[in-house]
Amino acid sequence: MKVEMILYINIKMIKFAHQFRMNMPNTVIIGTGSYVPQRVIDASSFMDAVFYDDNHQRIDKPNDEIVNKFIEITEIKKRRYAEDFESNSDLGAKASEAAISDAGIDREKIDYIIYATNFGEVTSNGIPSFMPNTAARLKNKLGIKNLNCITYDMIFGCPGWVEGMSLADTLIKACKAKTILVVGGEVLSRTVDPYDRDRMIFADGAGAVVVTASEDSDNGIISESTICFNGEELSYLETGPSLNLNHCVERQFVRMRGRKIYEFALKYVPNAIKNTIDKAGLTISDISKILIHQANAKMDHAIINRLHRLYGIKSYDQNISPMTVQEFGNSSVATIPTMFDLIKRGKMEGHSFKKGDNIVFASVGAGMNINAIVYRY
């Protein structure tokens, strides 16, 4: 009798949980926008640079050899920098205006602004500023007067925008918010060490989406996952002094252990993406696009290749994973929302979305943090 009662209660709980899940709203993207700065920085900009190694010694190689090797590995031929008068929130405002216009909503109805960034409102001398927070500055620039519009900065490494989307989904499903603006913006050109070869990786930009609660069960976020490795991985991507110990001793610059990050990403990211796809009840053949953080082309290609191998697939359509890093560089939290916006607007040749497409957003970065979302378009 006790066993029957336990089984009865368990079945009732499962039915209740299923019904509760069915009654929760879906989180749907209704507007997108991006801003790619106009200032193009190509290889010629680094030909007169002086580079140092991790031992603080000047690298005794011709710059064309250094730059060409960098391009061969990363495929980054160009990157975009903000103008001196442009701030992070300026970039975010331009992306957000486009997203709000695309959504066709009253901006005063926005309940939350989540701004993913790692350095906040970086000043012209490269000093990060988080007071007031970047989302609050953005709200001001958007002219939003609603006191109930909550402004929130997401500091989570390069996965910050994806994590912002995950937080937005949680808020919407908990009925704490209906409409949320999720932005990723960075001005990394002001945070890099001029003596570090890795400075050639980083770029500036912003991307934004407006998400809202929807009763439509056919689209929206259908699964998400996040994992955080906070042991020795903390040192893989952090800030530190210039490689030239005589340069700006009071400043801290982005410092990256590239080989460690590459090995870490290949070991953990493919499985993290697969677990999120599994969680959605899908397989790789159900996925139309994988929008992965544009760190560098070599790493991204390797991650997508290993992901397919987890499914026993050796050959696949390379179009599943679009790339912008070659032309725009690595703008951290901005890469995925920018790419999503460009594809949605038909600005990436050979790539498009159609209703019912299952799209993966996936990222890895400082922490080290890894996250992924499966979104049904």
Buried (B, 14 or more C-beta within 10 A) or exposed (E): EEEEEEEEEEEEEEEEEEEEEEEBBBBBBBBBBBBBBEBEBEBEBBEEBEBBEEEEEEBEEEBEEBBEEBBEBBBBBBBBBBEEEBBBBBBBBBBBBBBBEBBEBEBEEBBBBBBBBBBBBBEEEBBBBEEBBBBBBBBBBBEBEEEEBBBBBBBBBBBBBBBBBBBBBBBBBEEEBBBBBBBBBBBBBBBBBBBBBBBBBBBBBBBBBBBBBBEEEEBBBBBBBBBBBEEEBEEBBEBBBBBBEEBBEEBBBBBBBBEBBBEBBBEBBBBBBBBBBEBBEBEBEEBBBBBBBBBBBBBBBBBBBBBBEBBEEEEBEEEBBBBBBBBBBBBBBBBBBBBBBBBBEEEBEEBEBEEEBBBBBBBBBBBBBBBBBBBBB
